[in-house]
Amino acid sequence: MIKIIALILALTPAVPLGAAEAGMEKYACDGNVFTALIPSAWEKEEEIIVGRQEKQYGVDLYSPGQPPGAAISLIYFGPDHPRFKTMDAYIATLMKTEHKNDGEILGKLEDTLVAGRKSKILDMITYAMLPAYSPKPKKAEMFERYVIVPAKKGFYSLTLKAPKGEAKGHLAMFGKILDSFKPAR
């Protein structure tokens, strides 16, 4: 019996530690400012040249299918970013109530831990008019989660925006991304 178990173990292919989960691929940000696992079936957009000019590095991800879909952004804001010099300035912009429309809900800013760093998390309920630029758009209720992670210089903003009714499934995907997120600054 022991010989059979030893033979099975010897013939079973080894899975390397840290291997990507099914449907996920490793992403390394331009400038090596972070790595993370991202969903391989999602559309990926990077503005490398503009990002380098604005000191904003990262990727925007869009779920497959018809709008309204989910979007995830993983962005590093350098300390010399033209608009957001600090994490606190970014959070203050998110928290401004004059930008909130009727019925939108701003959650409470809370503490969380991402990649071993004390971070902030903020949830919101907002609305999007879809399809965009349509003469008769429909109001779609959206869930937004912002996770703001400090860096030695600058900060990271990891965001999820999804239709409220689909948020639970996308939060699971976002959680996998957060668990794999490795900041380099």
Residue pairs with C-beta under 8 A, 6 or more apart in sequence:
20 26
20 37
21 37
21 176
23 39
23 40
23 41
24 37
24 38
24 39
24 40
24 176
24 180
25 37
25 38
25 39
25 40
26 35
26 36
26 37
27 35
27 36
27 37
27 38
27 44
27 59
27 74
28 34
28 35
29 35
29 57
29 58
29 59
29 74
29 76
30 46
30 48
30 51
30 52
30 57
31 52
31 57
31 76
32 184
33 57
33 58
33 76
33 183
33 184
33 185
34 58
34 74
34 76
34 156
34 181
34 182
34 183
34 184
34 185
35 180
35 181
35 182
35 184
36 74
36 177
36 180
36 181
36 182
37 176
37 177
37 180
38 44
38 59
38 61
38 72
38 74
38 177
39 61
39 63
39 173
41 64
42 61
42 62
42 63
42 64
42 72
43 61
43 62
43 64
44 59
44 60
44 61
45 59
45 60
45 61
45 62
46 58
46 59
46 60
50 56
51 57
51 58
54 81
54 82
55 77
55 78
55 79
55 80
55 81
55 82
55 154
56 75
56 76
56 77
56 78
56 81
57 75
57 76
57 78
58 73
58 74
58 75
58 76
59 73
59 74
59 75
60 71
60 72
60 73
61 71
61 72
61 73
61 74
62 69
62 70
62 71
63 69
63 70
63 71
63 162
63 170
67 130
67 131
68 128
68 130
68 140
68 142
68 163
69 162
69 163
70 160
70 161
70 162
70 163
70 166
70 170
70 173
71 159
71 160
71 161
71 162
72 158
72 159
72 160
72 161
72 170
72 173
72 174
72 177
73 157
73 158
73 159
74 156
74 158
74 177
74 181
75 156
75 157
75 158
75 159
76 151
76 154
76 155
76 156
76 183
76 185
77 84
77 90
77 154
77 155
77 156
77 157
78 153
78 154
79 85
79 86
79 153
79 154
81 154
84 90
84 93
84 155
86 155
87 120
87 148
87 150
87 155
90 148
90 155
90 157
91 109
91 120
91 122
91 148
94 122
94 124
94 146
95 106
95 109
95 122
97 106
100 106
100 126
101 126
101 127
103 125
103 127
104 124
104 125
104 126
104 127
105 124
105 125
106 122
106 124
107 122
107 123
107 124
108 122
109 120
109 121
109 122
110 120
110 121
110 122
111 118
111 119
111 120
111 121
112 119
112 120
112 121
112 147
113 119
114 147
114 149
114 158
114 178
114 181
115 149
115 181
115 182
115 183
117 149
117 150
117 183
118 150
119 147
119 148
119 149
119 150
120 146
120 147
120 148
121 145
121 146
121 147
121 148
122 145
122 146
122 148
123 143
123 144
123 145
123 146
124 143
124 144
124 145
124 146
125 141
125 142
125 143
125 144
125 164
126 141
126 142
126 144
127 139
127 140
127 141
127 142
128 139
128 140
128 142
129 137
129 138
129 139
129 140
130 137
130 138
130 140
131 137
140 163
141 163
141 164
141 165
142 161
142 162
142 163
142 164
143 160
143 161
143 162
143 163
143 164
143 167
144 159
144 160
144 161
145 159
145 160
145 171
145 174
146 157
146 158
146 159
147 157
147 158
147 159
147 178
148 155
148 156
148 157
148 158
149 155
149 156
149 157
149 158
149 181
149 183
150 156
151 183
151 185
152 185
153 185
154 185
156 181
156 183
158 174
158 177
158 178
158 181
160 167
160 170
160 171
160 174
162 170
162 171
